[in-house]
Amino acid sequence: MQSPFFAGGAERHVRRLTEELTARGVEADLVTMPLIERDRFDLIRSALAWRSLDLSEVGGKRVDAVIATRFPSYAVRHPNKVVWLIHQYRQAYDQFGTP
């Protein structure tokens, strides 16, 4: 998940992971969606967008594994999904229980 027009340490880390996997003969690709976070409804829509994405197969080709790294990419559907929690989405904790 990436906020438009912003690239921080997590984005660089994930790009580098993709490069290293590829260098070792693993066919790897990076899938991103913009994280729009104007309000909590945007966050819910972002999570639903990831949840609606099934990466088990893409273009008729089976995908062996998915490494989800940031909120809300953890919601993506895949039978062999691993979560590498780079950092939490702090705003969700800060706003929990607020209207």
C-alpha positions as CSV (number, residue, x, y, z in Angstrom):
1,M,0.0,0.0,0.0
2,Q,1.4,3.3,-0.9
3,S,0.2,6.9,-0.4
4,P,0.2,8.7,-3.7
5,F,3.3,10.9,-4.2
6,F,5.1,9.5,-1.2
7,A,7.8,6.9,-0.9
8,G,9.4,6.1,2.5
9,G,11.5,3.4,4.0
10,A,8.8,0.7,3.8
11,E,8.4,1.3,0.0
12,R,12.2,1.1,-0.5
13,H,12.4,-2.0,1.6
14,V,9.7,-3.8,-0.4
15,R,11.3,-2.7,-3.8
16,R,14.6,-4.1,-2.6
17,L,13.0,-7.3,-1.4
18,T,11.5,-7.7,-4.9
19,E,14.9,-7.0,-6.5
20,E,16.7,-9.5,-4.3
21,L,14.1,-12.3,-4.9
22,T,14.4,-11.7,-8.7
23,A,18.3,-11.7,-8.5
24,R,18.0,-15.2,-6.9
25,G,15.9,-16.6,-9.7
26,V,12.5,-16.1,-8.1
27,E,9.9,-14.6,-10.4
28,A,8.7,-11.7,-8.2
29,D,6.5,-8.7,-8.8
30,L,5.3,-5.8,-6.7
31,V,1.6,-5.1,-6.5
32,T,0.5,-1.8,-5.0
33,M,-2.7,0.2,-4.6
34,P,-2.9,3.8,-3.4
35,L,-3.8,4.3,0.2
36,I,-6.3,7.1,0.4
37,E,-6.8,8.1,4.0
38,R,-9.0,11.2,4.1
39,D,-11.3,9.6,6.6
40,R,-12.1,6.2,8.1
41,F,-14.4,5.3,5.3
42,D,-11.5,5.7,2.8
43,L,-9.6,3.2,5.0
44,I,-12.4,0.8,4.9
45,R,-12.7,1.1,1.1
46,S,-9.0,0.6,0.8
47,A,-9.2,-2.6,2.9
48,L,-12.1,-3.8,0.8
49,A,-10.2,-3.2,-2.4
50,W,-7.4,-5.4,-1.2
51,R,-9.9,-8.0,0.1
52,S,-11.6,-8.1,-3.3
53,L,-8.2,-9.0,-4.9
54,D,-7.5,-12.7,-5.3
55,L,-3.9,-13.3,-6.3
56,S,-4.1,-17.1,-6.4
57,E,-3.8,-16.9,-10.2
58,V,-3.0,-14.0,-12.5
59,G,-3.4,-14.1,-16.2
60,G,-3.9,-17.9,-16.1
61,K,-0.6,-18.3,-14.2
62,R,-0.6,-19.7,-10.6
63,V,1.0,-17.5,-8.0
64,D,3.0,-19.5,-5.5
65,A,3.0,-17.0,-2.6
66,V,2.2,-13.5,-1.5
67,I,4.2,-11.4,1.0
68,A,1.9,-8.7,2.4
69,T,3.9,-6.0,4.2
70,R,1.7,-3.0,5.0
71,F,-1.8,-2.1,6.0
72,P,-4.3,-3.0,4.4
73,S,-2.5,-5.3,2.0
74,Y,-2.9,-8.0,4.7
75,A,-6.5,-8.4,3.5
76,V,-5.5,-9.8,0.0
77,R,-6.7,-13.3,-0.7
78,H,-4.2,-16.0,-1.4
79,P,-3.9,-19.6,0.1
80,N,-0.1,-19.1,0.8
81,K,0.0,-15.6,2.2
82,V,2.7,-14.5,4.6
83,V,2.6,-11.2,6.5
84,W,5.9,-9.4,6.9
85,L,4.8,-6.6,9.2
86,I,7.1,-3.7,8.4
87,H,5.1,-1.3,10.5
88,Q,1.6,-1.0,11.9
89,Y,-0.9,1.5,10.7
90,R,-0.7,3.7,13.9
91,Q,-3.7,5.9,13.0
92,A,-6.0,2.9,13.4
93,Y,-4.9,2.5,17.0
94,D,-5.0,6.2,17.7
95,Q,-8.6,6.5,16.4
96,F,-10.0,3.3,17.8
97,G,-13.3,4.0,19.5
98,T,-13.8,7.5,18.1
99,P,-16.9,8.4,16.1
